[in-house]
Structures are given as structure tokens and as C-alpha cells.
């Protein structure tokens, strides 16, 4: 049986606190307000994401996060690509649920409007060893490398105060 990863929750919060489980999600945020006179691009020191995922015999799984901005109808511009090689989720058995705080440093905002923060997964080990079936439907904002499988997306809007 091939393994898989199912995302149960993927949200941006102003603060994800707690060194141990359960984490506290404070002020889940779908808006980011910038001062009226701010010029773009703007670098935000850190965004906090919360990931809760269930692994079904998926093995060691690497995490990648990509941030896109909608620049037109059906058009998304890649503004950040965080291939977090140090974040590996262990899914040794069926039904294992992992909760993880994902800190995104230096997020680049290129203008006002709608942004998408997507999470992707791939086998951290040799694909033959972890046995994960990554044959999922591709999305518009997938990485070019086919071994990365889409997990979930959260949206937020940048607006002026």
C-alpha cells in the first residue's frame, strides 16, 4: 500500500505559541495591513504558519512552502519559495498526526492584493524506500520538480491602513 500525507489544518496566525503540543493559535490572520505610504516590495520579518497533518505510512517527509501573489485573473506570481530542508516530518505508521509550527523568515510582499501560501511534500529519503504515491493533480502554483506534491493552501489579503 502506498503512503500519503493529508493536511488537516494549514493556517497563518499572528502568533503560534508554545514549545510543546498543543500549540496556541492566536489571531488567525487572513489580512495583513501595511501603512498607507508604504512602497513595495516589502519584506516582512516573519510569518507564522501552523501545520497539522496526518501521515499514512508516508515515511520521512520533507516540507516546502511557496508564496504566490495574484497579479491578474488566473495569473499567480511566485514571490517566495521556502524549501525547508531542515523540516522533516516523521510518519512511520498509519494514522500518525503531526502538529508543526512553520516559521517563514523574510516574506516578500510585492504589492496589495491576494496571496496564497501553499505547502508541498516529498519523500525525504529515496522515493523507492518511503513508498509514497505522489500521483496527485497538479496545481497552477506547483514547483517545477514533479516529486513535490501539493498539500494545502491558505490565502491572505494585503491592504493599506
N, C-alpha and C positions, 0 to 999 in steps of 0.2 A: 504494500500500500504506500502510495506517495504521500509525503507530508505536506502540510500547508500552514500558513500563518493567517489568522483572521484578526483584523483590527476591531477592537471593541469600543475604543474611545481614542480620539486624536483631537485635542483642543489646545488653543492658545490661551494662556492665562497670564494676568499681570504678575502673579506670584505662584510658584509651585513650591510649597514649603514642606519641611520635614525631611530628616535624614533617613528615616525608615518608613516603611509602609504602615498605615495608609498615608498617602500624600494629601495635603490640603490644597485644593484649588481655590485660589482667592481671585475673585473678579474675572471670570471667564470673559475674554475680550474679543469682540468681533469688530471693534472700531479702534483706530489709532489716530489721535488728533495731534496735528502739528500747528505751531504758531502761524498766524496769518501771513507774516512777512518771510517765512522760511523759503529758501531756494532749494531746488532738487538738483542732483541727487543728495540724499541724506543718509547717513549711517547711524543706525540705532545700535547702541552698545550690546544689547542682548534681548532676545525674545525667549520666553519660556513656553515650552510645549510639554504636554502630558500625553504619554502613550500607554495604553493598556491593550495588550494583545494576547491572543490565545494561540499556542502552538500545538500542532497535532503531528507529532513525530517529525518535526521540521529540522531538528539538529541545531547546530550553532548557526545563527542567522545575523548577518550584518545589516546595518541600518543606514539609509541615505535620505537626506531631506533636500527638497528643491523648492524655491520660492519663485513664483511667476506673477507678473502684473498683466492685467488685461489692457491691451492698448487699442483694441478695436473689436468689432463684432467677430467672434470666433478666432481671435488672434491673441496669443499669450506670449509675453516676452520673459525669457529667463533672466532673473536678476541675482539669484544666489543658488549655489549648488554645494551642499554640505555633505561630502562623502565622509561620514564619521567612522573612519576605520577603527577607532577605539571603542565604538559602541557595538557590542555583540550580544545578542540575546540568546540565552540557553533554552532550548526546547527539547529536552531529552525524551519526554514521554507524551502520550496523548493527553490533551486537556490541560496542559500547564499554562497558567495565566501569569503574565509578567507585567508589572507596572514600572514605568521608567520616566524620569524627568529628562527631557532633551533640551539642553540649552543651546541656542543658536547665537553665536557671537557675531557682531558686526553685520547685522542685516542691512542690506542696501535697499533703500526706497527710491524709486526713480520718478515718482510723481503721485498725484492724487488718484484715487480710484480703487478698483477691486484687485485684491491679491489672493493667490492660492498658495497654501503651504502643503506640499504633498510629501508623504512618507513612502519609501520603497524598501524592499527587502531582497537580499540574495544570500545564497549559502556562503558562510564564512570559510568553509572548508571546500575541498574538491566537490563539485556538484554530484559526481557519482557516489561519493561517500554519504552525503546527507540525504539524498533521495528525494528532494523536494521537487514537486511538479510545478514549475513556474509558468505553465501554459495558460496565461490569462489574457483577456482582451487588453490591447494597448490603449493608452490614453494620449491626448494631444501633448501632454507635458512629460511623457516618459523620457528617461535618459536614452541616448543612442545605443547604449550597450544592452543587448537583449536579456542578459542574465538578471537584470533588476526588475522585480515585479512590483506593480503598484499595490499599495496597501490602503491608503485613505487620503482624504484631502480636507482641510479646514480653510475657510475663507475669512478675510477681514477687509475692511474698507479704511483707506487713509483719507482723512478730510481735514479741513482747516478749522481753527477755533474761531 
